[in-house]
Amino acid sequence: MHLLDLISIVCQSTLGTFGVLLNTLFIYLVIRRSSRQLHAYSVLLLDMCINDMVASLCSLYSISRQIPIGYTGGLGVSLGVCRLISPLSCSLAFVIWMHCYANCLIVLILCFAFRLYVLKRNTPTRTQTLIVCLISYLPTFLYAVVLMHGIIETNSYAEHRDELVRTVVIQKRPELLEPYVDLEGRSDKKSFTGVLSIFYVIMLGPLTMGVCLVVRFRIQQILRRFESMSAATKRMNEQLLRALTIQNIVEFVMLISLIIFFLSFGRSFLTAPFIEHLVFILGAVIPVSNPIINLLCIMHYKREAKRLLLNHIEIHVADFDKKASTTTF
């Protein structure tokens, strides 16, 4: 097994597993341990957690990457357990992962917008927040449906496998003939679905960064001059803003790597196995980093997580002491 493949499998498997576990923990905290201050905002946090959990599951299942093979498109490669089922399932898992990344950007915009809204108007209800989430999710859902339809309609991998192996793999990437590697098929970046997949993410990324920076600046201005706000409320707003800012920075790093990756199509000086692996390892980092950032920055959830874990430890210690006291020698 090649070193980069081994690193990719270990990193994405580890990150995917931790992503599922951490997001499960945070989902429980959001549903059962949210304070009244976070009652409506917890809908957005829950949306982010569910999105990140699905992304982690897809990353763990497929361990996919795309290999640029010239101006025409890329070659899908999977190293995960999906290769034991079918190439189509690998392709669909990759599309769901891309859809989760796009939805994560939209949820980030909603979180910043929510923080600004509550500083200028009354806090919306949970139902109102949920409706906004559903409406904003619709474009990303349609994006995923179109990509899935394109994959299913053009799923002619079996017919073109020999051609792919002869014209691309043997000549340029013979290491892809290893038995642990599954070739999903060839994607055409000039097709409608190819253009949509690139344009939507590349368009949404800078838009998210710009909107979040402007809204963050506006929130900071309001917090500085809001003298009537209580110290506890101001601390909570600062904690939430800090968490969102760090998450925005992580998304920015991912966006830069994606732009470099898309530029590598047809440009041999940018094409390298290291870039191919790095982009999708960074993609697996985001679903893990979001719950960690929230747990570290939002003191309420940090305290509740500690309390939950300590309670479980105390229960296990009490059960152990009870069994030890009833044991006879």
C-alpha positions in Angstrom: 0.0 0.0 0.0 1.3 3.4 -0.9 2.2 5.8 1.9 -0.2 8.6 1.0 -3.1 6.1 0.6 -2.3 4.7 4.1 -2.1 8.2 5.6 -5.4 9.1 3.9 -7.2 6.0 5.2 -5.9 6.4 8.7 -6.7 10.2 8.8 -10.1 10.0 7.3 -11.1 6.9 9.3 -10.0 8.5 12.6 -11.5 11.9 11.8 -14.8 10.3 10.6 -15.1 8.2 13.8 -14.4 11.2 16.0 -16.7 13.3 14.0 -19.6 10.9 14.5 -18.9 10.6 18.3 -18.4 14.3 19.0 -21.4 15.4 17.0 -23.5 12.7 18.7 -22.4 14.2 22.0 -23.1 17.8 20.9 -26.5 16.8 19.5 -27.5 15.4 22.9 -26.2 18.6 24.6 -28.1 20.8 22.2 -31.4 18.9 22.6 -31.3 18.2 26.3 -29.0 20.7 27.9 -29.5 24.0 26.1 -30.2 27.1 28.2 -33.1 29.5 27.7 -30.7 32.0 26.2 -29.8 29.5 23.5 -33.4 28.2 23.0 -33.9 29.5 19.4 -30.2 29.5 18.4 -29.9 25.8 19.4 -31.9 25.0 16.2 -29.0 26.3 14.1 -26.5 24.5 16.2 -28.5 21.3 15.8 -28.7 21.8 12.0 -24.9 22.2 12.0 -24.4 19.0 14.1 -26.6 16.8 12.0 -24.9 18.1 8.8 -21.5 17.4 10.2 -22.5 13.9 11.4 -23.7 13.0 7.9 -20.5 14.4 6.4 -18.4 12.3 8.8 -20.3 9.2 8.0 -19.9 9.7 4.3 -16.2 10.4 4.7 -15.8 7.3 6.8 -17.8 5.2 4.4 -16.1 6.3 1.1 -12.7 7.8 1.9 -13.0 9.4 -1.6 -10.8 11.7 -3.6 -10.9 13.1 -7.1 -7.8 12.9 -9.3 -7.4 15.6 -12.1 -6.8 13.9 -15.4 -6.6 17.0 -17.7 -8.9 19.7 -18.8 -11.9 17.3 -19.3 -12.4 16.3 -15.7 -11.4 14.0 -12.9 -11.2 10.4 -11.9 -13.1 9.4 -8.8 -11.2 7.1 -6.4 -12.4 5.4 -3.2 -10.4 3.6 -0.5 -13.3 3.1 2.0 -15.7 0.2 2.6 -18.0 1.5 -0.1 -15.8 -0.3 -2.7 -17.0 -3.6 -1.3 -20.6 -2.6 -2.2 -20.6 -0.7 -5.5 -18.8 2.2 -7.3 -22.2 3.9 -7.5 -22.5 4.0 -3.7 -19.1 5.6 -3.5 -20.1 8.3 -6.0 -23.3 9.0 -4.1 -21.5 9.2 -0.8 -19.1 11.7 -2.3 -22.0 13.8 -3.6 -23.6 13.8 -0.2 -20.3 14.9 1.4 -20.1 17.8 -1.1 -23.7 18.7 -0.3 -22.9 18.7 3.4 -19.9 21.0 2.8 -22.1 23.5 0.9 -24.8 23.3 3.5 -22.3 24.0 6.2 -21.4 27.3 4.6 -25.1 28.3 4.4 -25.6 27.4 8.1 -22.6 29.5 9.0 -24.1 32.5 7.3 -27.4 31.9 9.1 -25.6 31.7 12.5 -23.9 35.1 11.9 -27.1 36.6 10.6 -29.0 35.3 13.7 -26.5 36.8 16.1 -26.9 40.2 14.4 -30.7 39.9 14.2 -31.1 39.3 18.0 -29.0 42.3 18.8 -31.3 44.6 16.7 -34.7 42.9 17.2 -36.5 40.4 19.4 -35.3 36.8 19.4 -37.2 34.7 16.9 -39.0 31.5 18.1 -37.7 28.0 17.4 -40.4 27.5 14.8 -39.4 30.6 12.9 -35.7 29.6 13.0 -36.6 26.1 11.8 -38.6 27.5 8.9 -35.6 29.7 7.8 -33.3 26.7 8.0 -35.6 24.6 5.8 -36.0 27.4 3.2 -32.2 28.1 3.1 -31.5 24.3 2.8 -33.7 24.0 -0.4 -31.0 25.2 -2.9 -28.4 22.8 -1.5 -30.9 20.0 -1.5 -31.7 20.6 -5.2 -27.9 20.8 -5.9 -27.5 17.3 -4.4 -30.5 16.0 -6.3 -29.2 17.3 -9.6 -25.7 15.8 -9.0 -27.1 12.4 -7.9 -29.4 12.3 -11.0 -26.4 13.1 -13.2 -24.4 10.3 -11.6 -27.1 7.7 -11.9 -27.9 8.7 -15.5 -24.3 8.5 -16.6 -23.2 5.6 -14.4 -21.5 3.7 -17.3 -18.4 2.9 -15.3 -18.5 -0.8 -16.2 -18.6 0.0 -19.9 -15.6 2.4 -19.8 -13.4 0.8 -17.1 -11.1 -0.8 -19.7 -10.8 2.5 -21.5 -10.0 4.3 -18.3 -7.4 1.8 -17.3 -5.8 1.9 -20.8 -5.8 5.6 -21.4 -5.4 7.1 -17.9 -4.4 4.7 -15.1 -1.6 2.7 -16.8 -0.1 5.8 -18.4 -0.3 8.3 -15.6 -1.3 6.7 -12.2 -0.4 2.9 -12.2 -0.6 2.8 -8.4 -4.4 3.0 -8.8 -4.4 -0.6 -10.0 -3.8 -1.8 -6.5 -6.6 -4.2 -5.2 -7.5 -1.9 -2.3 -8.4 1.0 -4.6 -11.8 1.3 -6.3 -12.3 3.5 -9.4 -15.7 5.2 -9.2 -15.7 6.5 -12.7 -14.8 9.5 -14.7 -16.4 12.9 -14.2 -16.6 15.6 -16.9 -16.1 19.1 -15.6 -17.6 20.5 -18.8 -20.9 18.7 -18.3 -23.8 20.5 -16.6 -23.4 18.5 -13.4 -19.6 19.1 -13.5 -20.0 22.9 -14.0 -22.7 23.0 -11.2 -20.6 21.1 -8.7 -17.6 23.4 -9.2 -19.5 26.7 -9.6 -21.9 26.2 -6.6 -19.1 25.5 -4.1 -16.6 28.1 -5.5 -19.4 30.8 -5.7 -20.7 29.9 -2.2 -17.3 29.9 -0.5 -16.2 33.5 -1.1 -19.8 34.7 -0.6 -19.8 33.1 2.8 -16.5 34.6 3.8 -17.5 38.1 2.7 -20.9 38.0 4.4 -19.6 36.6 7.6 -16.8 39.2 7.8 -19.2 42.1 7.2 -21.8 40.8 9.7 -19.1 40.1 12.3 -17.8 43.6 12.1 -21.3 44.9 12.5 -21.9 42.7 15.6 -18.7 43.9 17.2 -19.8 47.5 16.7 -23.1 46.9 18.4 -21.6 45.0 21.3 -19.2 47.9 22.0 -21.8 50.5 22.3 -24.6 48.4 23.8 -24.2 49.7 27.4 -27.6 48.4 28.6 -26.7 44.8 27.9 -26.0 42.7 31.0 -22.5 41.3 31.5 -23.8 37.7 31.2 -25.6 38.4 27.9 -22.6 40.2 26.5 -20.3 37.3 27.5 -22.6 34.8 25.8 -22.7 36.9 22.6 -18.9 37.2 22.6 -18.5 33.4 23.1 -20.8 32.6 20.2 -19.1 35.2 18.0 -15.7 33.7 18.8 -16.9 30.2 17.9 -18.3 31.4 14.6 -15.2 33.3 13.7 -12.9 30.3 14.3 -15.2 28.1 12.2 -15.1 30.7 9.5 -11.3 30.6 9.5 -11.4 26.8 9.2 -13.8 27.1 6.2 -11.5 29.7 4.6 -8.5 27.3 4.8 -10.7 24.6 3.2 -11.8 27.0 0.5 -8.2 27.9 -0.4 -7.3 24.2 -0.8 -10.4 23.6 -2.9 -9.5 26.5 -5.3 -6.0 25.1 -5.6 -7.4 21.7 -6.3 -9.8 22.9 -9.0 -7.0 24.9 -10.6 -5.0 21.7 -10.9 -7.3 20.4 -13.6 -5.3 20.7 -16.8 -2.3 22.2 -15.1 0.4 19.6 -14.5 2.5 21.9 -12.3 -0.3 22.0 -9.7 -1.3 18.3 -10.0 0.2 16.2 -7.2 -1.0 13.2 -5.2 -0.3 15.2 -2.0 -2.8 17.9 -3.0 -5.4 15.3 -3.9 -5.2 13.7 -0.5 -4.8 16.9 1.5 -8.0 18.5 0.2 -10.2 15.6 1.3 -8.4 15.1 4.6 -9.1 18.8 5.3 -12.7 18.2 4.3 -12.9 15.5 7.0 -11.5 17.9 9.6 -14.4 20.4 9.4 -17.1 18.1 10.8 -14.8 17.3 13.7 -13.6 20.8 14.3 -17.1 22.4 14.6 -18.3 20.6 17.7 -14.8 21.0 19.3 -14.8 24.7 18.7 -18.4 25.0 20.1 -17.5 23.0 23.2 -14.3 25.1 23.8 -15.8 28.5 23.1 -19.4 28.3 24.4 -19.0 28.0 28.2 -22.5 26.7 28.8 -22.0 23.6 26.6 -18.5 23.1 28.0 -19.8 23.0 31.6 -22.7 20.6 30.6 -20.3 18.3 28.7 -18.0 18.1 31.8 -21.0 17.5 34.0 -22.3 14.8 31.8 -19.0 13.0 31.6 -18.3 13.3 35.3 -21.7 11.9 36.1 -21.0 8.9 33.9 -17.7 8.4 35.6 -19.2 8.6 39.1 -21.9 6.1 38.1 -19.4 3.6 36.8 -17.2 4.1 40.0 -20.2 3.6 42.2 -21.2 0.4 40.4 -17.6 -0.9 40.7 -17.5 -0.1 44.4 -20.9 -1.8 44.9 -19.7 -5.0 43.2 -16.5 -4.9 45.1 -18.3 -4.6 48.5 -20.5 -7.6 47.8 -17.7 -9.8 46.6 -16.6 -12.5 49.1 -13.2 -14.1 49.2 
